[in-house]
């Protein structure tokens, strides 16, 4: 065999590996549910296989040049990835802060204990919107200590008696930023609102893993059962469109979007939700715990050029569901008005946007979201503008690192809500 054929064989081997890896995750791990994400990698690997076979018919000198150029490009990619890893690497070791290990420790002495479980499909006619009800819930750790809360009758982070109030002054929907990541209860958005408004009645319907569709669903399920003055929609630019895209693949959840009158009457089904989620927590505890499952996997991410792909490559192919988001906002405004409430929209920026908005990959979405909200004449609270007024905006993040906000950041949000009210 001529030596230069080794280059062609190497090209084919790498191409086949990329194709096999893509196939494994697309068809086996994700059970063919993420074709829209993996399609570009299928195309890249197939084109690479074809070109690799064609390389057998290319002259030796040209082939060596192609090999050297390709190697240089790949090497450059890894240099950029290394730079990005150093930029975004967390300042504290996440493997010492996993929730499952902490839960196992604490549950030995407290059986009325659980962890926050992301909203999920319970059965064909039921999808959870909150967590397990009436239990101390271990949540998260970004400050060097674990936060927890006592869940209410529907699994949210509230004092249970607020559900019995004659009138709710503020009802909030949102994701983990609203649930309370990762601060003490009095430092959350709701905790700060409560302190600043002299303990008016405030209801928190936020939960980790939420996005626009689930937040709209939460309003549809719980708002009609209450008398509410103000509805506060907490939007986070970091992953709300990702969560929307993911939930739009769930045919059960899209009924909220397709049928304005749809409801799953979830308030009568909390016992089914608790039973299902308690079983999942029990199974999680019983199985041998592999901490690698919860570790960041820095080496694996580095080899896969994770940061380079997420920041520069994948956004080129990403379809943003502006149409569906616009419909959700339109329906939300209509529904809130029908329930005699006022609607406020709070836009929370990412660490990335506060670091350098000009180069932020969220800049386009920021402008589009604000356009949609303003066109609906919804009261807007732009926290990008508010945070930029601080001398050092990054100090509102734990360790000035990418993540959720600290108590000071949440207090600024609470103050901004009150000023608009």
NUVOLO-757034 format. One record per residue (C-alpha): chain; residue in three letters; residue number from 1; x, y, z. Coordinates in steps of 0.1 Angstrom, whole numbers. Layout:
// NUVOLO-757034
NODE   kolro   kolnu   volum      px      py      pz
NODE       A     Ala     NUM       X       Y       Z
...
//
This chain:
// NUVOLO-757034
NODE   kolro   kolnu   volum      px      py      pz
NODE       A     Unk       1       0       0       0
NODE       A     Unk       2      13      34      -9
NODE       A     Unk       3      19      56      21
NODE       A     Unk       4      -2      85       9
NODE       A     Unk       5     -33      61      10
NODE       A     Unk       6     -30      62      48
NODE       A     Unk       7     -42      98      47
NODE       A     Unk       8     -73      87      28
NODE       A     Unk       9     -79      58      52
NODE       A     Unk      10     -75      83      81
NODE       A     Unk      11    -101     106      65
NODE       A     Unk      12    -126      78      60
NODE       A     Unk      13    -121      65      96
NODE       A     Unk      14    -127      99     111
NODE       A     Unk      15    -158     105      89
NODE       A     Unk      16    -173      71      97
NODE       A     Unk      17    -167      77     134
NODE       A     Unk      18    -185     111     132
NODE       A     Unk      19    -214      94     113
NODE       A     Unk      20    -216      65     138
NODE       A     Unk      21    -215      89     168
NODE       A     Unk      22    -242     110     153
NODE       A     Unk      23    -264      80     145
NODE       A     Unk      24    -259      66     180
NODE       A     Unk      25    -271      97     198
NODE       A     Unk      26    -297     107     173
NODE       A     Unk      27    -314      73     168
NODE       A     Unk      28    -306      54     200
NODE       A     Unk      29    -300      78     229
NODE       A     Unk      30    -326     104     218
NODE       A     Unk      31    -348      78     200
NODE       A     Unk      32    -351      97     168
NODE       A     Unk      33    -367     127     186
NODE       A     Unk      34    -339     153     177
NODE       A     Unk      35    -335     149     140
NODE       A     Unk      36    -337     186     135
NODE       A     Unk      37    -306     191     157
NODE       A     Unk      38    -285     162     143
NODE       A     Unk      39    -294     167     106
NODE       A     Unk      40    -265     191     101
NODE       A     Unk      41    -240     165     116
NODE       A     Unk      42    -254     138      94
NODE       A     Unk      43    -248     160      63
NODE       A     Unk      44    -213     169      74
NODE       A     Unk      45    -203     133      81
NODE       A     Unk      46    -218     120      48
NODE       A     Unk      47    -201     147      27
NODE       A     Unk      48    -169     139      46
NODE       A     Unk      49    -172     102      37
NODE       A     Unk      50    -178     110       0
NODE       A     Unk      51    -148     133      -1
NODE       A     Unk      52    -127     108      18
NODE       A     Unk      53    -133      82      -9
NODE       A     Unk      54    -126     107     -36
NODE       A     Unk      55     -93     114     -20
NODE       A     Unk      56     -80      80     -32
NODE       A     Unk      57     -80      95     -67
NODE       A     Unk      58     -61     126     -58
NODE       A     Unk      59     -24     130     -64
NODE       A     Unk      60       0     125     -36
NODE       A     Unk      61      12     161     -33
NODE       A     Unk      62     -22     176     -34
NODE       A     Unk      63     -34     151      -8
NODE       A     Unk      64      -6     160      16
NODE       A     Unk      65     -14     197      12
NODE       A     Unk      66     -51     190      20
NODE       A     Unk      67     -40     170      50
NODE       A     Unk      68     -18     197      63
NODE       A     Unk      69     -44     224      58
NODE       A     Unk      70     -71     202      75
NODE       A     Unk      71     -48     195     104
NODE       A     Unk      72     -40     232     108
NODE       A     Unk      73     -77     241     108
NODE       A     Unk      74     -86     215     134
NODE       A     Unk      75     -56     225     155
NODE       A     Unk      76     -68     261     153
NODE       A     Unk      77    -103     251     164
NODE       A     Unk      78     -89     234     195
NODE       A     Unk      79     -69     265     203
NODE       A     Unk      80    -101     286     202
NODE       A     Unk      81    -119     260     222
NODE       A     Unk      82     -92     260     248
NODE       A     Unk      83     -95     298     251
NODE       A     Unk      84    -133     295     254
NODE       A     Unk      85    -130     268     281
NODE       A     Unk      86    -107     291     301
NODE       A     Unk      87    -132     319     296
NODE       A     Unk      88    -163     300     308
NODE       A     Unk      89    -148     275     332
NODE       A     Unk      90    -166     276     365
NODE       A     Unk      91    -147     291     395
NODE       A     Unk      92    -158     263     418
NODE       A     Unk      93    -158     225     415
NODE       A     Unk      94    -193     214     405
NODE       A     Unk      95    -186     177     413
NODE       A     Unk      96    -186     185     450
NODE       A     Unk      97    -220     202     448
NODE       A     Unk      98    -243     176     431
NODE       A     Unk      99    -279     174     445
NODE       A     Unk     100    -282     137     445
NODE       A     Unk     101    -253     131     468
NODE       A     Unk     102    -266     158     492
NODE       A     Unk     103    -301     143     491
NODE       A     Unk     104    -288     108     500
NODE       A     Unk     105    -269     123     530
NODE       A     Unk     106    -299     143     543
NODE       A     Unk     107    -326     117     536
NODE       A     Unk     108    -311      94     562
NODE       A     Unk     109    -324     117     589
NODE       A     Unk     110    -354     132     571
NODE       A     Unk     111    -379     110     552
NODE       A     Unk     112    -401     140     543
NODE       A     Unk     113    -374     152     518
NODE       A     Unk     114    -371     153     481
NODE       A     Unk     115    -353     171     452
NODE       A     Unk     116    -366     194     425
NODE       A     Unk     117    -378     173     396
NODE       A     Unk     118    -381     190     362
NODE       A     Unk     119    -417     192     347
NODE       A     Unk     120    -424     161     327
NODE       A     Unk     121    -450     139     311
NODE       A     Unk     122    -467     118     338
NODE       A     Unk     123    -491      99     315
NODE       A     Unk     124    -508     105     282
NODE       A     Unk     125    -532     129     298
NODE       A     Unk     126    -511     146     324
NODE       A     Unk     127    -479     168     324
NODE       A     Unk     128    -465     182     356
NODE       A     Unk     129    -459     219     360
NODE       A     Unk     130    -445     220     395
NODE       A     Unk     131    -427     195     418
NODE       A     Unk     132    -436     172     446
NODE       A     Unk     133    -460     188     471
NODE       A     Unk     134    -456     194     508
NODE       A     Unk     135    -420     184     512
NODE       A     Unk     136    -387     199     520
NODE       A     Unk     137    -370     202     486
NODE       A     Unk     138    -333     203     481
NODE       A     Unk     139    -326     225     452
NODE       A     Unk     140    -292     237     441
NODE       A     Unk     141    -258     250     451
NODE       A     Unk     142    -240     279     434
NODE       A     Unk     143    -228     298     465
NODE       A     Unk     144    -211     269     484
NODE       A     Unk     145    -243     258     502
NODE       A     Unk     146    -274     239     492
NODE       A     Unk     147    -307     258     491
NODE       A     Unk     148    -340     243     499
NODE       A     Unk     149    -376     252     503
NODE       A     Unk     150    -408     237     517
NODE       A     Unk     151    -431     230     487
NODE       A     Unk     152    -467     240     488
NODE       A     Unk     153    -498     219     479
NODE       A     Unk     154    -489     220     442
NODE       A     Unk     155    -451     216     445
NODE       A     Unk     156    -441     252     441
NODE       A     Unk     157    -419     274     463
NODE       A     Unk     158    -446     291     484
NODE       A     Unk     159    -460     292     519
NODE       A     Unk     160    -490     270     514
NODE       A     Unk     161    -516     294     530
NODE       A     Unk     162    -511     319     501
NODE       A     Unk     163    -534     297     480
NODE       A     Unk     164    -563     305     504
NODE       A     Unk     165    -559     343     502
NODE       A     Unk     166    -589     363     490
NODE       A     Unk     167    -567     382     466
NODE       A     Unk     168    -531     377     452
NODE       A     Unk     169    -512     409     447
NODE       A     Unk     170    -485     394     425
NODE       A     Unk     171    -486     360     406
NODE       A     Unk     172    -453     352     389
NODE       A     Unk     173    -444     326     362
NODE       A     Unk     174    -409     318     351
NODE       A     Unk     175    -381     293     353
NODE       A     Unk     176    -353     285     377
NODE       A     Unk     177    -345     322     382
NODE       A     Unk     178    -380     326     397
NODE       A     Unk     179    -380     293     416
NODE       A     Unk     180    -350     306     435
NODE       A     Unk     181    -317     295     420
NODE       A     Unk     182    -296     294     440
NODE       A     Unk     183    -302     316     470
NODE       A     Unk     184    -320     316     503
NODE       A     Unk     185    -357     321     502
NODE       A     Unk     186    -357     357     515
NODE       A     Unk     187    -332     365     487
NODE       A     Unk     188    -352     353     458
NODE       A     Unk     189    -373     375     435
NODE       A     Unk     190    -404     366     455
NODE       A     Unk     191    -386     370     489
NODE       A     Unk     192    -374     404     479
NODE       A     Unk     193    -408     414     466
NODE       A     Unk     194    -424     403     499
NODE       A     Unk     195    -399     423     519
NODE       A     Unk     196    -403     454     498
NODE       A     Unk     197    -441     454     496
NODE       A     Unk     198    -446     448     534
NODE       A     Unk     199    -456     412     528
NODE       A     Unk     200    -484     415     503
NODE       A     Unk     201    -498     382     489
NODE       A     Unk     202    -474     368     463
NODE       A     Unk     203    -476     335     445
NODE       A     Unk     204    -446     319     428
NODE       A     Unk     205    -454     295     399
NODE       A     Unk     206    -418     293     387
NODE       A     Unk     207    -400     260     382
NODE       A     Unk     208    -367     248     367
NODE       A     Unk     209    -370     237     331
NODE       A     Unk     210    -398     260     323
NODE       A     Unk     211    -401     280     291
NODE       A     Unk     212    -428     301     275
NODE       A     Unk     213    -452     272     267
NODE       A     Unk     214    -451     257     302
NODE       A     Unk     215    -454     292     318
NODE       A     Unk     216    -485     299     297
NODE       A     Unk     217    -498     264     307
NODE       A     Unk     218    -493     274     344
NODE       A     Unk     219    -514     305     339
NODE       A     Unk     220    -541     286     322
NODE       A     Unk     221    -543     260     350
NODE       A     Unk     222    -540     281     381
NODE       A     Unk     223    -549     318     373
NODE       A     Unk     224    -587     312     369
NODE       A     Unk     225    -589     296     404
NODE       A     Unk     226    -576     329     420
NODE       A     Unk     227    -582     366     422
NODE       A     Unk     228    -550     382     410
NODE       A     Unk     229    -541     419     406
NODE       A     Unk     230    -508     416     387
NODE       A     Unk     231    -493     388     367
NODE       A     Unk     232    -455     390     362
NODE       A     Unk     233    -439     370     334
NODE       A     Unk     234    -402     363     340
NODE       A     Unk     235    -383     357     307
NODE       A     Unk     236    -347     345     307
NODE       A     Unk     237    -329     350     274
NODE       A     Unk     238    -304     322     280
NODE       A     Unk     239    -327     292     274
NODE       A     Unk     240    -363     302     270
NODE       A     Unk     241    -364     297     232
NODE       A     Unk     242    -345     264     237
NODE       A     Unk     243    -372     253     262
NODE       A     Unk     244    -400     265     239
NODE       A     Unk     245    -386     245     210
NODE       A     Unk     246    -382     214     231
NODE       A     Unk     247    -417     216     245
NODE       A     Unk     248    -433     222     211
NODE       A     Unk     249    -423     187     202
NODE       A     Unk     250    -447     174     229
NODE       A     Unk     251    -481     170     213
NODE       A     Unk     252    -499     170     246
NODE       A     Unk     253    -485     204     256
NODE       A     Unk     254    -491     219     222
NODE       A     Unk     255    -528     216     229
NODE       A     Unk     256    -524     247     250
NODE       A     Unk     257    -513     265     219
NODE       A     Unk     258    -538     250     194
NODE       A     Unk     259    -569     251     216
NODE       A     Unk     260    -574     283     236
NODE       A     Unk     261    -598     265     260
NODE       A     Unk     262    -576     235     267
NODE       A     Unk     263    -569     225     303
NODE       A     Unk     264    -557     194     320
NODE       A     Unk     265    -574     204     353
NODE       A     Unk     266    -541     198     370
NODE       A     Unk     267    -551     211     404
NODE       A     Unk     268    -572     179     409
NODE       A     Unk     269    -543     156     399
NODE       A     Unk     270    -515     165     423
NODE       A     Unk     271    -517     131     439
NODE       A     Unk     272    -509     114     406
NODE       A     Unk     273    -480     138     400
NODE       A     Unk     274    -466     132     435
NODE       A     Unk     275    -468      94     431
NODE       A     Unk     276    -450      95     398
NODE       A     Unk     277    -423     119     409
NODE       A     Unk     278    -417     102     442
NODE       A     Unk     279    -411      69     423
NODE       A     Unk     280    -386      86     401
NODE       A     Unk     281    -367     101     431
NODE       A     Unk     282    -367      66     448
NODE       A     Unk     283    -353      50     417
NODE       A     Unk     284    -327      76     414
NODE       A     Unk     285    -316      70     450
NODE       A     Unk     286    -317      32     447
NODE       A     Unk     287    -295      28     416
NODE       A     Unk     288    -257      30     421
NODE       A     Unk     289    -247      66     418
NODE       A     Unk     290    -222      75     392
NODE       A     Unk     291    -210     110     399
NODE       A     Unk     292    -196     113     363
NODE       A     Unk     293    -233     115     352
NODE       A     Unk     294    -236     148     369
NODE       A     Unk     295    -201     162     364
NODE       A     Unk     296    -195     188     337
NODE       A     Unk     297    -174     164     316
NODE       A     Unk     298    -148     190     306
NODE       A     Unk     299    -126     166     286
NODE       A     Unk     300    -155     152     266
NODE       A     Unk     301    -168     187     259
NODE       A     Unk     302    -134     199     249
NODE       A     Unk     303    -129     170     224
NODE       A     Unk     304    -163     177     210
NODE       A     Unk     305    -155     214     206
NODE       A     Unk     306    -186     222     227
NODE       A     Unk     307    -181     259     232
NODE       A     Unk     308    -171     266     197
NODE       A     Unk     309    -201     247     183
NODE       A     Unk     310    -226     263     207
NODE       A     Unk     311    -214     299     203
NODE       A     Unk     312    -204     300     166
NODE       A     Unk     313    -216     270     147
NODE       A     Unk     314    -251     258     159
NODE       A     Unk     315    -267     293     159
NODE       A     Unk     316    -262     293     121
NODE       A     Unk     317    -287     265     117
NODE       A     Unk     318    -309     273     146
NODE       A     Unk     319    -346     280     139
NODE       A     Unk     320    -361     303     165
NODE       A     Unk     321    -398     299     172
NODE       A     Unk     322    -408     335     170
NODE       A     Unk     323    -442     327     155
NODE       A     Unk     324    -451     304     184
NODE       A     Unk     325    -437     328     210
NODE       A     Unk     326    -457     356     195
NODE       A     Unk     327    -489     335     197
NODE       A     Unk     328    -481     326     234
NODE       A     Unk     329    -476     362     243
NODE       A     Unk     330    -508     373     225
NODE       A     Unk     331    -528     345     242
NODE       A     Unk     332    -513     353     275
NODE       A     Unk     333    -523     390     273
NODE       A     Unk     334    -558     380     263
NODE       A     Unk     335    -561     354     291
NODE       A     Unk     336    -547     377     318
NODE       A     Unk     337    -571     405     307
NODE       A     Unk     338    -601     381     308
NODE       A     Unk     339    -591     373     344
NODE       A     Unk     340    -590     410     353
NODE       A     Unk     341    -553     411     360
NODE       A     Unk     342    -525     434     348
NODE       A     Unk     343    -496     418     328
NODE       A     Unk     344    -459     427     332
NODE       A     Unk     345    -430     412     312
NODE       A     Unk     346    -396     410     328
NODE       A     Unk     347    -366     404     305
NODE       A     Unk     348    -335     389     323
NODE       A     Unk     349    -303     389     303
NODE       A     Unk     350    -275     364     304
NODE       A     Unk     351    -240     368     318
NODE       A     Unk     352    -228     368     282
NODE       A     Unk     353    -249     398     273
NODE       A     Unk     354    -238     417     303
NODE       A     Unk     355    -202     409     296
NODE       A     Unk     356    -203     422     260
NODE       A     Unk     357    -237     428     245
NODE       A     Unk     358    -222     438     211
NODE       A     Unk     359    -209     402     206
NODE       A     Unk     360    -237     384     224
NODE       A     Unk     361    -253     356     205
NODE       A     Unk     362    -286     367     222
NODE       A     Unk     363    -286     401     207
NODE       A     Unk     364    -310     392     178
NODE       A     Unk     365    -334     375     202
NODE       A     Unk     366    -333     404     226
NODE       A     Unk     367    -344     428     199
NODE       A     Unk     368    -371     405     186
NODE       A     Unk     369    -386     396     220
NODE       A     Unk     370    -388     433     230
NODE       A     Unk     371    -404     441     196
NODE       A     Unk     372    -431     414     202
NODE       A     Unk     373    -438     425     237
NODE       A     Unk     374    -440     462     229
NODE       A     Unk     375    -463     455     199
NODE       A     Unk     376    -487     439     223
NODE       A     Unk     377    -486     470     246
NODE       A     Unk     378    -475     449     275
NODE       A     Unk     379    -456     467     303
NODE       A     Unk     380    -419     458     298
NODE       A     Unk     381    -393     457     325
NODE       A     Unk     382    -359     454     307
NODE       A     Unk     383    -334     441     332
NODE       A     Unk     384    -305     444     306
NODE       A     Unk     385    -309     482     309
NODE       A     Unk     386    -313     481     346
NODE       A     Unk     387    -283     459     353
NODE       A     Unk     388    -261     480     329
NODE       A     Unk     389    -267     509     353
NODE       A     Unk     390    -245     491     379
NODE       A     Unk     391    -208     500     380
NODE       A     Unk     392    -199     463     378
NODE       A     Unk     393    -229     443     364
NODE       A     Unk     394    -211     410     367
NODE       A     Unk     395    -211     412     405
NODE       A     Unk     396    -247     401     406
NODE       A     Unk     397    -236     366     396
NODE       A     Unk     398    -221     341     422
NODE       A     Unk     399    -183     345     422
NODE       A     Unk     400    -189     369     392
NODE       A     Unk     401    -193     337     372
NODE       A     Unk     402    -218     325     346
NODE       A     Unk     403    -250     311     363
NODE       A     Unk     404    -280     324     381
NODE       A     Unk     405    -281     357     400
NODE       A     Unk     406    -273     364     436
NODE       A     Unk     407    -296     380     461
NODE       A     Unk     408    -285     415     451
NODE       A     Unk     409    -294     408     415
NODE       A     Unk     410    -328     394     425
NODE       A     Unk     411    -334     425     447
NODE       A     Unk     412    -329     448     417
NODE       A     Unk     413    -355     428     397
NODE       A     Unk     414    -380     431     426
NODE       A     Unk     415    -373     468     429
NODE       A     Unk     416    -378     472     391
NODE       A     Unk     417    -412     454     393
NODE       A     Unk     418    -424     476     421
NODE       A     Unk     419    -414     508     403
NODE       A     Unk     420    -435     498     373
NODE       A     Unk     421    -465     489     394
//
